[in-house]
Amino acid sequence: MKCPYCSNKDMGKIGRKKYFCSNCFSEIVVSSNKFKVISLNEKGIAKVVKTCSISD
């Protein structure tokens, strides 16, 4: 799987429908036909930075 935020190919699976990109430190959550890219800031606060359908 390729990161939808930074296009890095080294994604790790951290849950049933959750992935983590160690390049941009983003968590990708997949649900039905959509995904959310959640990024952590320097304080550790999560923020949704991208939401798209899988077909995009």
CHARMM internal coordinates of N, CA and C (Angstrom, degrees):
IC EDIT
DIST 1 N 1 CA 1.4471
DIST 1 CA 1 C 1.5273
ANGL 1 N 1 CA 1 C 108.81
DIST 1 C 2 N 1.3115
ANGL 1 CA 1 C 2 N 116.14
DIHE 1 N 1 CA 1 C 2 N 141.13
DIST 2 N 2 CA 1.4577
ANGL 1 C 2 N 2 CA 123.10
DIHE 1 CA 1 C 2 N 2 CA 179.60
DIST 2 CA 2 C 1.5300
ANGL 2 N 2 CA 2 C 109.00
DIHE 1 C 2 N 2 CA 2 C -103.89
DIST 2 C 3 N 1.3156
ANGL 2 CA 2 C 3 N 117.07
DIHE 2 N 2 CA 2 C 3 N 139.30
DIST 3 N 3 CA 1.4655
ANGL 2 C 3 N 3 CA 121.64
DIHE 2 CA 2 C 3 N 3 CA 179.32
DIST 3 CA 3 C 1.5304
ANGL 3 N 3 CA 3 C 110.00
DIHE 2 C 3 N 3 CA 3 C -64.50
DIST 3 C 4 N 1.3325
ANGL 3 CA 3 C 4 N 117.53
DIHE 3 N 3 CA 3 C 4 N 126.14
DIST 4 N 4 CA 1.4631
ANGL 3 C 4 N 4 CA 119.96
DIHE 3 CA 3 C 4 N 4 CA 179.84
DIST 4 CA 4 C 1.5252
ANGL 4 N 4 CA 4 C 113.66
DIHE 3 C 4 N 4 CA 4 C -73.24
DIST 4 C 5 N 1.3227
ANGL 4 CA 4 C 5 N 117.15
DIHE 4 N 4 CA 4 C 5 N -9.86
DIST 5 N 5 CA 1.4615
ANGL 4 C 5 N 5 CA 120.84
DIHE 4 CA 4 C 5 N 5 CA -178.26
DIST 5 CA 5 C 1.5269
ANGL 5 N 5 CA 5 C 112.48
DIHE 4 C 5 N 5 CA 5 C -97.09
DIST 5 C 6 N 1.3461
ANGL 5 CA 5 C 6 N 117.01
DIHE 5 N 5 CA 5 C 6 N -46.03
DIST 6 N 6 CA 1.4716
ANGL 5 C 6 N 6 CA 120.00
DIHE 5 CA 5 C 6 N 6 CA -176.33
DIST 6 CA 6 C 1.5318
ANGL 6 N 6 CA 6 C 113.42
DIHE 5 C 6 N 6 CA 6 C -118.94
DIST 6 C 7 N 1.3174
ANGL 6 CA 6 C 7 N 118.45
DIHE 6 N 6 CA 6 C 7 N -3.36
DIST 7 N 7 CA 1.4675
ANGL 6 C 7 N 7 CA 125.54
DIHE 6 CA 6 C 7 N 7 CA 179.14
DIST 7 CA 7 C 1.5299
ANGL 7 N 7 CA 7 C 114.41
DIHE 6 C 7 N 7 CA 7 C 69.18
DIST 7 C 8 N 1.3104
ANGL 7 CA 7 C 8 N 118.05
DIHE 7 N 7 CA 7 C 8 N 17.66
DIST 8 N 8 CA 1.4600
ANGL 7 C 8 N 8 CA 121.86
DIHE 7 CA 7 C 8 N 8 CA 176.10
DIST 8 CA 8 C 1.5269
ANGL 8 N 8 CA 8 C 109.48
DIHE 7 C 8 N 8 CA 8 C -70.13
DIST 8 C 9 N 1.3223
ANGL 8 CA 8 C 9 N 117.09
DIHE 8 N 8 CA 8 C 9 N 141.61
DIST 9 N 9 CA 1.4613
ANGL 8 C 9 N 9 CA 121.03
DIHE 8 CA 8 C 9 N 9 CA -177.07
DIST 9 CA 9 C 1.5239
ANGL 9 N 9 CA 9 C 113.16
DIHE 8 C 9 N 9 CA 9 C -91.53
DIST 9 C 10 N 1.3104
ANGL 9 CA 9 C 10 N 118.92
DIHE 9 N 9 CA 9 C 10 N -10.68
DIST 10 N 10 CA 1.4626
ANGL 9 C 10 N 10 CA 122.13
DIHE 9 CA 9 C 10 N 10 CA -177.49
DIST 10 CA 10 C 1.5234
ANGL 10 N 10 CA 10 C 110.68
DIHE 9 C 10 N 10 CA 10 C -95.24
DIST 10 C 11 N 1.3334
ANGL 10 CA 10 C 11 N 115.59
DIHE 10 N 10 CA 10 C 11 N 82.78
DIST 11 N 11 CA 1.4525
ANGL 10 C 11 N 11 CA 121.11
DIHE 10 CA 10 C 11 N 11 CA 179.27
DIST 11 CA 11 C 1.5219
ANGL 11 N 11 CA 11 C 108.72
DIHE 10 C 11 N 11 CA 11 C -103.10
DIST 11 C 12 N 1.3195
ANGL 11 CA 11 C 12 N 115.88
DIHE 11 N 11 CA 11 C 12 N 142.68
DIST 12 N 12 CA 1.4536
ANGL 11 C 12 N 12 CA 120.37
DIHE 11 CA 11 C 12 N 12 CA 176.10
DIST 12 CA 12 C 1.5092
ANGL 12 N 12 CA 12 C 110.76
DIHE 11 C 12 N 12 CA 12 C -112.43
DIST 12 C 13 N 1.3219
ANGL 12 CA 12 C 13 N 116.16
DIHE 12 N 12 CA 12 C 13 N 145.19
DIST 13 N 13 CA 1.4494
ANGL 12 C 13 N 13 CA 120.85
DIHE 12 CA 12 C 13 N 13 CA 178.92
DIST 13 CA 13 C 1.5225
ANGL 13 N 13 CA 13 C 108.22
DIHE 12 C 13 N 13 CA 13 C -90.84
DIST 13 C 14 N 1.3493
ANGL 13 CA 13 C 14 N 116.92
DIHE 13 N 13 CA 13 C 14 N 128.12
DIST 14 N 14 CA 1.4617
ANGL 13 C 14 N 14 CA 120.62
DIHE 13 CA 13 C 14 N 14 CA -178.24
DIST 14 CA 14 C 1.5174
ANGL 14 N 14 CA 14 C 112.67
DIHE 13 C 14 N 14 CA 14 C -117.74
DIST 14 C 15 N 1.3064
ANGL 14 CA 14 C 15 N 117.05
DIHE 14 N 14 CA 14 C 15 N -2.83
DIST 15 N 15 CA 1.4601
ANGL 14 C 15 N 15 CA 120.87
DIHE 14 CA 14 C 15 N 15 CA 179.69
DIST 15 CA 15 C 1.5065
ANGL 15 N 15 CA 15 C 110.30
DIHE 14 C 15 N 15 CA 15 C -167.22
DIST 15 C 16 N 1.3186
ANGL 15 CA 15 C 16 N 115.30
DIHE 15 N 15 CA 15 C 16 N -173.89
DIST 16 N 16 CA 1.4647
ANGL 15 C 16 N 16 CA 120.09
DIHE 15 CA 15 C 16 N 16 CA -176.57
DIST 16 CA 16 C 1.5184
ANGL 16 N 16 CA 16 C 112.26
DIHE 15 C 16 N 16 CA 16 C -58.54
DIST 16 C 17 N 1.3164
ANGL 16 CA 16 C 17 N 118.32
DIHE 16 N 16 CA 16 C 17 N -46.49
DIST 17 N 17 CA 1.4612
ANGL 16 C 17 N 17 CA 122.76
DIHE 16 CA 16 C 17 N 17 CA 178.26
DIST 17 CA 17 C 1.5209
ANGL 17 N 17 CA 17 C 110.46
DIHE 16 C 17 N 17 CA 17 C -131.46
DIST 17 C 18 N 1.3400
ANGL 17 CA 17 C 18 N 116.09
DIHE 17 N 17 CA 17 C 18 N 35.70
DIST 18 N 18 CA 1.4583
ANGL 17 C 18 N 18 CA 121.49
DIHE 17 CA 17 C 18 N 18 CA -178.33
DIST 18 CA 18 C 1.5217
ANGL 18 N 18 CA 18 C 109.73
DIHE 17 C 18 N 18 CA 18 C -127.84
DIST 18 C 19 N 1.3187
ANGL 18 CA 18 C 19 N 114.98
DIHE 18 N 18 CA 18 C 19 N 139.47
DIST 19 N 19 CA 1.4668
ANGL 18 C 19 N 19 CA 122.52
DIHE 18 CA 18 C 19 N 19 CA 179.86
DIST 19 CA 19 C 1.5167
ANGL 19 N 19 CA 19 C 108.39
DIHE 18 C 19 N 19 CA 19 C -131.30
DIST 19 C 20 N 1.3402
ANGL 19 CA 19 C 20 N 115.57
DIHE 19 N 19 CA 19 C 20 N 158.82
DIST 20 N 20 CA 1.4585
ANGL 19 C 20 N 20 CA 120.65
DIHE 19 CA 19 C 20 N 20 CA 179.54
DIST 20 CA 20 C 1.5184
ANGL 20 N 20 CA 20 C 109.89
DIHE 19 C 20 N 20 CA 20 C -132.79
DIST 20 C 21 N 1.3323
ANGL 20 CA 20 C 21 N 115.78
DIHE 20 N 20 CA 20 C 21 N 134.39
DIST 21 N 21 CA 1.4626
ANGL 20 C 21 N 21 CA 121.80
DIHE 20 CA 20 C 21 N 21 CA 176.38
DIST 21 CA 21 C 1.5213
ANGL 21 N 21 CA 21 C 108.20
DIHE 20 C 21 N 21 CA 21 C -103.27
DIST 21 C 22 N 1.3170
ANGL 21 CA 21 C 22 N 116.62
DIHE 21 N 21 CA 21 C 22 N 117.62
DIST 22 N 22 CA 1.4594
ANGL 21 C 22 N 22 CA 120.56
DIHE 21 CA 21 C 22 N 22 CA -179.58
DIST 22 CA 22 C 1.5260
ANGL 22 N 22 CA 22 C 112.10
DIHE 21 C 22 N 22 CA 22 C -79.50
DIST 22 C 23 N 1.3155
ANGL 22 CA 22 C 23 N 117.44
DIHE 22 N 22 CA 22 C 23 N -8.24
DIST 23 N 23 CA 1.4621
ANGL 22 C 23 N 23 CA 121.02
DIHE 22 CA 22 C 23 N 23 CA 178.21
DIST 23 CA 23 C 1.5333
ANGL 23 N 23 CA 23 C 111.36
DIHE 22 C 23 N 23 CA 23 C -80.13
DIST 23 C 24 N 1.3427
ANGL 23 CA 23 C 24 N 117.12
DIHE 23 N 23 CA 23 C 24 N -48.89
DIST 24 N 24 CA 1.4730
ANGL 23 C 24 N 24 CA 120.66
DIHE 23 CA 23 C 24 N 24 CA -178.32
DIST 24 CA 24 C 1.5280
ANGL 24 N 24 CA 24 C 111.96
DIHE 23 C 24 N 24 CA 24 C -109.48
DIST 24 C 25 N 1.3450
ANGL 24 CA 24 C 25 N 117.56
DIHE 24 N 24 CA 24 C 25 N 5.53
DIST 25 N 25 CA 1.4698
ANGL 24 C 25 N 25 CA 124.11
DIHE 24 CA 24 C 25 N 25 CA 178.56
DIST 25 CA 25 C 1.5214
ANGL 25 N 25 CA 25 C 112.06
DIHE 24 C 25 N 25 CA 25 C 54.95
DIST 25 C 26 N 1.3274
ANGL 25 CA 25 C 26 N 115.61
DIHE 25 N 25 CA 25 C 26 N 44.49
DIST 26 N 26 CA 1.4555
ANGL 25 C 26 N 26 CA 121.60
DIHE 25 CA 25 C 26 N 26 CA 179.30
DIST 26 CA 26 C 1.5146
ANGL 26 N 26 CA 26 C 110.37
DIHE 25 C 26 N 26 CA 26 C -111.75
DIST 26 C 27 N 1.3197
ANGL 26 CA 26 C 27 N 115.04
DIHE 26 N 26 CA 26 C 27 N 148.42
DIST 27 N 27 CA 1.4525
ANGL 26 C 27 N 27 CA 122.11
DIHE 26 CA 26 C 27 N 27 CA 174.58
DIST 27 CA 27 C 1.5210
ANGL 27 N 27 CA 27 C 107.39
DIHE 26 C 27 N 27 CA 27 C -105.72
DIST 27 C 28 N 1.3189
ANGL 27 CA 27 C 28 N 116.83
DIHE 27 N 27 CA 27 C 28 N 133.84
DIST 28 N 28 CA 1.4599
ANGL 27 C 28 N 28 CA 121.88
DIHE 27 CA 27 C 28 N 28 CA -179.95
DIST 28 CA 28 C 1.5219
ANGL 28 N 28 CA 28 C 107.41
DIHE 27 C 28 N 28 CA 28 C -113.37
DIST 28 C 29 N 1.3398
ANGL 28 CA 28 C 29 N 115.55
DIHE 28 N 28 CA 28 C 29 N 123.45
DIST 29 N 29 CA 1.4570
ANGL 28 C 29 N 29 CA 121.83
DIHE 28 CA 28 C 29 N 29 CA -179.81
DIST 29 CA 29 C 1.5169
ANGL 29 N 29 CA 29 C 108.10
DIHE 28 C 29 N 29 CA 29 C -112.27
DIST 29 C 30 N 1.3330
ANGL 29 CA 29 C 30 N 116.64
DIHE 29 N 29 CA 29 C 30 N 123.65
DIST 30 N 30 CA 1.4579
ANGL 29 C 30 N 30 CA 122.34
DIHE 29 CA 29 C 30 N 30 CA -178.16
DIST 30 CA 30 C 1.5246
ANGL 30 N 30 CA 30 C 108.57
DIHE 29 C 30 N 30 CA 30 C -104.52
DIST 30 C 31 N 1.3528
ANGL 30 CA 30 C 31 N 116.19
DIHE 30 N 30 CA 30 C 31 N 129.47
DIST 31 N 31 CA 1.4589
ANGL 30 C 31 N 31 CA 120.75
DIHE 30 CA 30 C 31 N 31 CA 175.54
DIST 31 CA 31 C 1.5199
ANGL 31 N 31 CA 31 C 109.10
DIHE 30 C 31 N 31 CA 31 C -142.60
DIST 31 C 32 N 1.3138
ANGL 31 CA 31 C 32 N 116.10
DIHE 31 N 31 CA 31 C 32 N 126.35
DIST 32 N 32 CA 1.4724
ANGL 31 C 32 N 32 CA 125.41
DIHE 31 CA 31 C 32 N 32 CA -173.90
DIST 32 CA 32 C 1.5261
ANGL 32 N 32 CA 32 C 110.26
DIHE 31 C 32 N 32 CA 32 C 45.87
DIST 32 C 33 N 1.3108
ANGL 32 CA 32 C 33 N 120.50
DIHE 32 N 32 CA 32 C 33 N -109.29
DIST 33 N 33 CA 1.4713
ANGL 32 C 33 N 33 CA 120.67
DIHE 32 CA 32 C 33 N 33 CA -178.49
DIST 33 CA 33 C 1.5238
ANGL 33 N 33 CA 33 C 112.01
DIHE 32 C 33 N 33 CA 33 C -113.07
DIST 33 C 34 N 1.3329
ANGL 33 CA 33 C 34 N 117.59
DIHE 33 N 33 CA 33 C 34 N 23.49
DIST 34 N 34 CA 1.4671
ANGL 33 C 34 N 34 CA 121.71
DIHE 33 CA 33 C 34 N 34 CA -179.96
DIST 34 CA 34 C 1.5194
ANGL 34 N 34 CA 34 C 110.31
DIHE 33 C 34 N 34 CA 34 C -129.95
DIST 34 C 35 N 1.3311
ANGL 34 CA 34 C 35 N 114.88
DIHE 34 N 34 CA 34 C 35 N 159.79
DIST 35 N 35 CA 1.4561
ANGL 34 C 35 N 35 CA 119.23
DIHE 34 CA 34 C 35 N 35 CA 172.34
DIST 35 CA 35 C 1.5178
ANGL 35 N 35 CA 35 C 109.47
DIHE 34 C 35 N 35 CA 35 C -137.09
DIST 35 C 36 N 1.3370
ANGL 35 CA 35 C 36 N 114.81
DIHE 35 N 35 CA 35 C 36 N 153.56
DIST 36 N 36 CA 1.4562
ANGL 35 C 36 N 36 CA 122.13
DIHE 35 CA 35 C 36 N 36 CA 175.13
DIST 36 CA 36 C 1.5102
ANGL 36 N 36 CA 36 C 107.88
DIHE 35 C 36 N 36 CA 36 C -120.36
DIST 36 C 37 N 1.3138
ANGL 36 CA 36 C 37 N 115.93
DIHE 36 N 36 CA 36 C 37 N 137.45
DIST 37 N 37 CA 1.4591
ANGL 36 C 37 N 37 CA 121.36
DIHE 36 CA 36 C 37 N 37 CA 173.34
DIST 37 CA 37 C 1.5210
ANGL 37 N 37 CA 37 C 106.68
DIHE 36 C 37 N 37 CA 37 C -104.48
DIST 37 C 38 N 1.3194
ANGL 37 CA 37 C 38 N 115.79
DIHE 37 N 37 CA 37 C 38 N 119.90
DIST 38 N 38 CA 1.4587
ANGL 37 C 38 N 38 CA 122.26
DIHE 37 CA 37 C 38 N 38 CA -177.75
DIST 38 CA 38 C 1.5168
ANGL 38 N 38 CA 38 C 107.69
DIHE 37 C 38 N 38 CA 38 C -113.86
DIST 38 C 39 N 1.3243
ANGL 38 CA 38 C 39 N 116.34
DIHE 38 N 38 CA 38 C 39 N 125.43
DIST 39 N 39 CA 1.4572
ANGL 38 C 39 N 39 CA 121.67
DIHE 38 CA 38 C 39 N 39 CA -178.37
DIST 39 CA 39 C 1.5196
ANGL 39 N 39 CA 39 C 109.64
DIHE 38 C 39 N 39 CA 39 C -112.65
DIST 39 C 40 N 1.3331
ANGL 39 CA 39 C 40 N 115.77
DIHE 39 N 39 CA 39 C 40 N 147.57
DIST 40 N 40 CA 1.4616
ANGL 39 C 40 N 40 CA 121.58
DIHE 39 CA 39 C 40 N 40 CA 176.43
DIST 40 CA 40 C 1.5171
ANGL 40 N 40 CA 40 C 109.37
DIHE 39 C 40 N 40 CA 40 C -102.17
DIST 40 C 41 N 1.3266
ANGL 40 CA 40 C 41 N 116.30
DIHE 40 N 40 CA 40 C 41 N 134.38
DIST 41 N 41 CA 1.4613
ANGL 40 C 41 N 41 CA 118.75
DIHE 40 CA 40 C 41 N 41 CA 176.26
DIST 41 CA 41 C 1.5314
ANGL 41 N 41 CA 41 C 109.27
DIHE 40 C 41 N 41 CA 41 C -87.09
DIST 41 C 42 N 1.3145
ANGL 41 CA 41 C 42 N 117.03
DIHE 41 N 41 CA 41 C 42 N -176.84
DIST 42 N 42 CA 1.4638
ANGL 41 C 42 N 42 CA 120.84
DIHE 41 CA 41 C 42 N 42 CA -176.19
DIST 42 CA 42 C 1.5290
ANGL 42 N 42 CA 42 C 113.60
DIHE 41 C 42 N 42 CA 42 C -65.62
DIST 42 C 43 N 1.3318
ANGL 42 CA 42 C 43 N 117.92
DIHE 42 N 42 CA 42 C 43 N -18.43
DIST 43 N 43 CA 1.4683
ANGL 42 C 43 N 43 CA 122.05
DIHE 42 CA 42 C 43 N 43 CA 176.86
DIST 43 CA 43 C 1.5259
ANGL 43 N 43 CA 43 C 112.13
DIHE 42 C 43 N 43 CA 43 C -91.89
DIST 43 C 44 N 1.3383
ANGL 43 CA 43 C 44 N 116.77
DIHE 43 N 43 CA 43 C 44 N -3.30
DIST 44 N 44 CA 1.4491
ANGL 43 C 44 N 44 CA 120.98
DIHE 43 CA 43 C 44 N 44 CA 179.13
DIST 44 CA 44 C 1.5201
ANGL 44 N 44 CA 44 C 114.10
DIHE 43 C 44 N 44 CA 44 C 86.87
DIST 44 C 45 N 1.3204
ANGL 44 CA 44 C 45 N 117.21
DIHE 44 N 44 CA 44 C 45 N 13.99
DIST 45 N 45 CA 1.4522
ANGL 44 C 45 N 45 CA 121.74
DIHE 44 CA 44 C 45 N 45 CA 179.92
DIST 45 CA 45 C 1.5247
ANGL 45 N 45 CA 45 C 109.26
DIHE 44 C 45 N 45 CA 45 C -89.13
DIST 45 C 46 N 1.3333
ANGL 45 CA 45 C 46 N 116.12
DIHE 45 N 45 CA 45 C 46 N 129.60
DIST 46 N 46 CA 1.4664
ANGL 45 C 46 N 46 CA 121.81
DIHE 45 CA 45 C 46 N 46 CA -177.45
DIST 46 CA 46 C 1.5228
ANGL 46 N 46 CA 46 C 110.72
DIHE 45 C 46 N 46 CA 46 C -82.37
DIST 46 C 47 N 1.3439
ANGL 46 CA 46 C 47 N 115.68
DIHE 46 N 46 CA 46 C 47 N 141.97
DIST 47 N 47 CA 1.4541
ANGL 46 C 47 N 47 CA 122.16
DIHE 46 CA 46 C 47 N 47 CA 178.87
DIST 47 CA 47 C 1.5276
ANGL 47 N 47 CA 47 C 108.70
DIHE 46 C 47 N 47 CA 47 C -143.87
DIST 47 C 48 N 1.3459
ANGL 47 CA 47 C 48 N 116.61
DIHE 47 N 47 CA 47 C 48 N 131.58
DIST 48 N 48 CA 1.4641
ANGL 47 C 48 N 48 CA 120.49
DIHE 47 CA 47 C 48 N 48 CA 176.74
DIST 48 CA 48 C 1.5241
ANGL 48 N 48 CA 48 C 107.68
DIHE 47 C 48 N 48 CA 48 C -73.85
DIST 48 C 49 N 1.3365
ANGL 48 CA 48 C 49 N 116.55
DIHE 48 N 48 CA 48 C 49 N 121.27
DIST 49 N 49 CA 1.4680
ANGL 48 C 49 N 49 CA 120.62
DIHE 48 CA 48 C 49 N 49 CA -177.46
DIST 49 CA 49 C 1.5254
ANGL 49 N 49 CA 49 C 112.75
DIHE 48 C 49 N 49 CA 49 C -107.31
DIST 49 C 50 N 1.3436
ANGL 49 CA 49 C 50 N 116.91
DIHE 49 N 49 CA 49 C 50 N -15.15
DIST 50 N 50 CA 1.4619
ANGL 49 C 50 N 50 CA 119.03
DIHE 49 CA 49 C 50 N 50 CA -179.79
DIST 50 CA 50 C 1.5229
ANGL 50 N 50 CA 50 C 108.62
DIHE 49 C 50 N 50 CA 50 C -159.95
DIST 50 C 51 N 1.3230
ANGL 50 CA 50 C 51 N 116.45
DIHE 50 N 50 CA 50 C 51 N 137.78
DIST 51 N 51 CA 1.4594
ANGL 50 C 51 N 51 CA 123.40
DIHE 50 CA 50 C 51 N 51 CA 174.21
DIST 51 CA 51 C 1.5189
ANGL 51 N 51 CA 51 C 107.20
DIHE 50 C 51 N 51 CA 51 C -135.50
DIST 51 C 52 N 1.3244
ANGL 51 CA 51 C 52 N 117.32
DIHE 51 N 51 CA 51 C 52 N 126.05
DIST 52 N 52 CA 1.4665
ANGL 51 C 52 N 52 CA 121.26
DIHE 51 CA 51 C 52 N 52 CA -178.40
DIST 52 CA 52 C 1.5107
ANGL 52 N 52 CA 52 C 109.71
DIHE 51 C 52 N 52 CA 52 C -147.74
DIST 52 C 53 N 1.3332
ANGL 52 CA 52 C 53 N 114.67
DIHE 52 N 52 CA 52 C 53 N 163.61
DIST 53 N 53 CA 1.4585
ANGL 52 C 53 N 53 CA 118.86
DIHE 52 CA 52 C 53 N 53 CA 171.42
DIST 53 CA 53 C 1.5227
ANGL 53 N 53 CA 53 C 107.78
DIHE 52 C 53 N 53 CA 53 C -82.96
DIST 53 C 54 N 1.3037
ANGL 53 CA 53 C 54 N 116.59
DIHE 53 N 53 CA 53 C 54 N 155.41
DIST 54 N 54 CA 1.4638
ANGL 53 C 54 N 54 CA 121.46
DIHE 53 CA 53 C 54 N 54 CA -176.64
DIST 54 CA 54 C 1.5257
ANGL 54 N 54 CA 54 C 111.13
DIHE 53 C 54 N 54 CA 54 C -66.07
DIST 54 C 55 N 1.2986
ANGL 54 CA 54 C 55 N 118.31
DIHE 54 N 54 CA 54 C 55 N -28.96
DIST 55 N 55 CA 1.4655
ANGL 54 C 55 N 55 CA 120.80
DIHE 54 CA 54 C 55 N 55 CA -179.15
DIST 55 CA 55 C 1.5233
ANGL 55 N 55 CA 55 C 113.37
DIHE 54 C 55 N 55 CA 55 C -72.50
DIST 55 C 56 N 1.3619
ANGL 55 CA 55 C 56 N 119.28
DIHE 55 N 55 CA 55 C 56 N -14.24
DIST 56 N 56 CA 1.4780
ANGL 55 C 56 N 56 CA 122.77
DIHE 55 CA 55 C 56 N 56 CA 179.47
DIST 56 CA 56 C 1.5030
ANGL 56 N 56 CA 56 C 111.68
DIHE 55 C 56 N 56 CA 56 C -71.00
END
COOR INIT
IC SEED 1 N 1 CA 1 C
IC BUILD
